[in-house]
């Protein structure tokens, strides 16, 4: 089989994943997109806001917050997602530039 040591860092890792593994990931994401993570535009019950993918489950106390707290928490979540995307973009740029990354090590 494939061991963790045989998978390289960065973009090179994608080429080292067996084709069957890539197909499994694609099928799982497709299943989630098509049947689980639905919003009201795709046939689910209408949510409280655009992008509400809870589908009547996984509440974790969301309904206990008032409108102002919910808006604040949505903003925090959006900003965290943006920061994560920029961090990953920075890692990808540094990988393409070559050299050594503090987190990953030599490329």
LUMTI-771954 format. One record per residue: residue number from 1; residue in one letter; x, z, y of N, C-alpha, C in turn. Coordinates in steps of 0.2 Angstrom, whole numbers, m for minus. Example, Ala and Ser with C-alpha at 12.3 -4.5 7.8 and 13.67 -1.06 7.14 Angstrom:
<pts>
(pt 1; a; (66; 39; m28); (62; 39; m22); (66; 39; m16)) (pt 2; s; (64; 35; m11); (68; 36; m5); (64; 39; 0)) 
</pts>
This chain:
<pts>
(pt 1; x; (4; 0; m6); (0; 0; 0); (4; 0; 6)) (pt 2; x; (1; 1; 12); (4; 1; 18); (6; 8; 20)) (pt 3; x; (12; 10; 22); (13; 17; 24); (14; 17; 32)) (pt 4; x; (13; 23; 35); (14; 23; 42); (21; 21; 45)) (pt 5; x; (26; 22; 41); (32; 20; 43); (33; 12; 43)) (pt 6; x; (29; 8; 39); (29; 1; 40); (26; m2; 46)) (pt 7; x; (22; 2; 49); (18; 0; 55); (23; 1; 61)) (pt 8; x; (24; m4; 65); (29; m4; 71); (25; m1; 77)) (pt 9; x; (28; 0; 83); (25; 2; 89); (22; m4; 93)) (pt 10; x; (17; m2; 97); (14; m7; 102); (11; m12; 99)) (pt 11; x; (11; m18; 102); (7; m24; 100); (10; m26; 93)) (pt 12; x; (16; m25; 92); (19; m27; 85); (15; m24; 79)) (pt 13; x; (12; m18; 81); (8; m14; 76); (2; m18; 73)) (pt 14; x; (m1; m22; 78); (m7; m26; 76); (m5; m31; 71)) (pt 15; x; (0; m34; 72); (3; m40; 67); (4; m37; 60)) (pt 16; x; (6; m30; 60); (8; m27; 54); (2; m25; 50)) (pt 17; x; (m4; m24; 53); (m10; m22; 49); (m12; m27; 44)) (pt 18; x; (m14; m26; 38); (m16; m31; 34); (m23; m34; 36)) (pt 19; x; (m24; m40; 34); (m30; m43; 36); (m36; m40; 34)) (pt 20; x; (m36; m37; 28); (m42; m33; 26); (m43; m27; 30)) (pt 21; x; (m38; m24; 33); (m39; m18; 37); (m42; m20; 44)) (pt 22; x; (m40; m26; 47); (m42; m28; 53); (m50; m30; 52)) (pt 23; x; (m51; m33; 46); (m58; m35; 45); (m63; m29; 44)) (pt 24; x; (m60; m23; 41); (m64; m17; 41); (m65; m14; 48)) (pt 25; x; (m60; m14; 52); (m61; m11; 59); (m66; m16; 63)) (pt 26; x; (m66; m22; 62); (m70; m26; 66); (m78; m25; 63)) (pt 27; x; (m78; m25; 56); (m85; m24; 53); (m88; m17; 56)) (pt 28; x; (m84; m12; 56); (m86; m5; 58); (m88; m5; 65)) (pt 29; x; (m84; m8; 70); (m86; m9; 77); (m92; m13; 77)) (pt 30; x; (m93; m18; 74); (m99; m22; 74); (m105; m19; 72)) (pt 31; x; (m105; m15; 67); (m110; m10; 64); (m112; m5; 70)) (pt 32; x; (m107; m2; 73); (m109; 3; 78); (m113; m1; 84)) (pt 33; x; (m110; m7; 86); (m113; m10; 92); (m120; m13; 90)) (pt 34; x; (m121; m15; 84); (m127; m18; 82); (m133; m14; 80)) (pt 35; x; (m131; m8; 77); (m136; m3; 74); (m136; 4; 77)) (pt 36; x; (m131; 6; 79); (m130; 13; 81); (m130; 14; 89)) (pt 37; x; (m126; 11; 92); (m125; 13; 99); (m129; 8; 103)) (pt 38; x; (m136; 8; 103); (m140; 4; 106); (m142; 7; 113)) (pt 39; x; (m143; 3; 118); (m147; 5; 124); (m154; 2; 124)) (pt 40; x; (m158; 3; 129); (m164; 1; 129); (m165; m7; 130)) (pt 41; x; (m160; m10; 132); (m160; m17; 133); (m159; m20; 126)) (pt 42; x; (m157; m16; 121); (m156; m19; 114); (m160; m16; 109)) (pt 43; x; (m166; m14; 111); (m171; m12; 107); (m172; m4; 105)) (pt 44; x; (m168; 0; 108); (m168; 7; 107); (m174; 10; 112)) (pt 45; x; (m175; 16; 111); (m180; 20; 116); (m176; 20; 122)) (pt 46; x; (m180; 19; 128); (m177; 19; 134); (m174; 26; 136)) (pt 47; x; (m168; 26; 138); (m164; 32; 140); (m165; 34; 147)) (pt 48; x; (m162; 39; 149); (m163; 42; 155); (m159; 38; 161)) (pt 49; x; (m154; 35; 159); (m150; 31; 163); (m147; 25; 160)) (pt 50; x; (m144; 20; 164); (m141; 15; 161); (m135; 17; 157)) (pt 51; x; (m134; 15; 151); (m128; 17; 147); (m130; 23; 143)) (pt 52; x; (m136; 25; 143); (m137; 31; 139); (m138; 29; 132)) (pt 53; x; (m133; 31; 128); (m132; 28; 121); (m134; 34; 116)) (pt 54; x; (m137; 39; 118); (m138; 45; 113); (m144; 43; 108)) (pt 55; x; (m148; 39; 110); (m154; 37; 106); (m158; 43; 103)) (pt 56; x; (m159; 48; 107); (m163; 53; 105); (m159; 58; 101)) (pt 57; x; (m153; 58; 100); (m149; 63; 97); (m143; 64; 100)) (pt 58; x; (m138; 69; 98); (m132; 70; 101); (m133; 73; 108)) (pt 59; x; (m137; 78; 109); (m139; 80; 115); (m133; 85; 118)) (pt 60; x; (m131; 89; 114); (m126; 94; 116); (m127; 98; 123)) (pt 61; x; (m134; 99; 125); (m135; 102; 131); (m136; 98; 137)) (pt 62; x; (m136; 92; 136); (m136; 87; 142); (m143; 89; 146)) (pt 63; x; (m148; 90; 143); (m155; 91; 146); (m155; 98; 150)) (pt 64; x; (m150; 102; 149); (m150; 109; 152); (m147; 108; 159)) (pt 65; x; (m144; 103; 161); (m141; 102; 167); (m146; 99; 172)) (pt 66; x; (m145; 101; 178); (m150; 98; 183); (m147; 91; 185)) (pt 67; x; (m151; 88; 190); (m149; 81; 191); (m142; 80; 195)) (pt 68; x; (m141; 85; 199); (m134; 85; 203); (m128; 86; 198)) (pt 69; x; (m129; 91; 193); (m124; 92; 188); (m123; 86; 184)) (pt 70; x; (m128; 82; 182); (m128; 76; 177); (m124; 71; 181)) (pt 71; x; (m126; 70; 188); (m122; 65; 191); (m115; 66; 192)) (pt 72; x; (m113; 73; 193); (m106; 75; 194); (m103; 73; 187)) (pt 73; x; (m106; 75; 182); (m102; 74; 175); (m102; 67; 173)) (pt 74; x; (m106; 63; 175); (m106; 56; 174); (m100; 53; 178)) (pt 75; x; (m99; 55; 184); (m94; 53; 188); (m87; 55; 186)) (pt 76; x; (m87; 61; 183); (m80; 64; 180); (m79; 60; 174)) (pt 77; x; (m84; 58; 170); (m82; 54; 164); (m80; 47; 165)) (pt 78; x; (m83; 44; 171); (m81; 37; 173); (m74; 37; 175)) (pt 79; x; (m72; 42; 179); (m65; 43; 182); (m60; 44; 176)) (pt 80; x; (m62; 48; 171); (m57; 50; 166); (m56; 43; 162)) (pt 81; x; (m62; 39; 161); (m61; 33; 157); (m57; 28; 161)) (pt 82; x; (m57; 28; 168); (m53; 23; 172); (m46; 25; 171)) (pt 83; x; (m45; 32; 172); (m38; 34; 171); (m35; 33; 165)) (pt 84; x; (m38; 33; 159); (m36; 32; 153); (m34; 24; 152)) (pt 85; x; (m39; 20; 155); (m37; 13; 155); (m31; 11; 158)) (pt 86; x; (m30; 14; 164); (m24; 13; 168); (m18; 15; 165)) (pt 87; x; (m18; 21; 161); (m12; 24; 158); (m10; 19; 152)) (pt 88; x; (m15; 17; 148); (m14; 12; 143); (m11; 5; 146)) (pt 89; x; (m14; 3; 151); (m11; m3; 154); (m4; m2; 156)) (pt 90; x; (m2; 4; 159); (5; 5; 161); (9; 5; 154)) (pt 91; x; (7; 8; 149); (11; 8; 143); (12; 1; 140)) (pt 92; x; (7; m3; 141); (7; m10; 138); (12; m14; 143)) (pt 93; x; (12; m13; 149); (16; m17; 154); (24; m15; 152)) (pt 94; x; (25; m8; 152); (32; m6; 150); (34; m9; 144)) (pt 95; x; (30; m9; 139); (32; m12; 132); (34; m19; 133)) (pt 96; x; (30; m23; 137); (32; m30; 138); (38; m31; 142)) (pt 97; x; (40; m26; 146); (46; m26; 150); (52; m25; 146)) (pt 98; x; (51; m21; 141); (56; m19; 136); (60; m13; 138)) (pt 99; x; (64; m11; 135); (67; m4; 136); (65; 1; 132)) (pt 100; x; (65; 7; 135); (63; 13; 131); (57; 17; 135)) (pt 101; x; (52; 19; 131); (46; 23; 134); (47; 30; 132)) (pt 102; x; (46; 34; 137); (46; 42; 136); (42; 44; 130)) (pt 103; x; (36; 41; 129); (32; 44; 124); (33; 40; 117)) (pt 104; x; (34; 34; 117); (35; 30; 111); (42; 30; 109)) (pt 105; x; (47; 30; 113); (54; 29; 111); (56; 22; 112)) (pt 106; x; (62; 20; 109); (64; 13; 110); (60; 8; 107)) (pt 107; x; (60; 2; 111); (55; m3; 108); (59; m8; 104)) 
</pts>
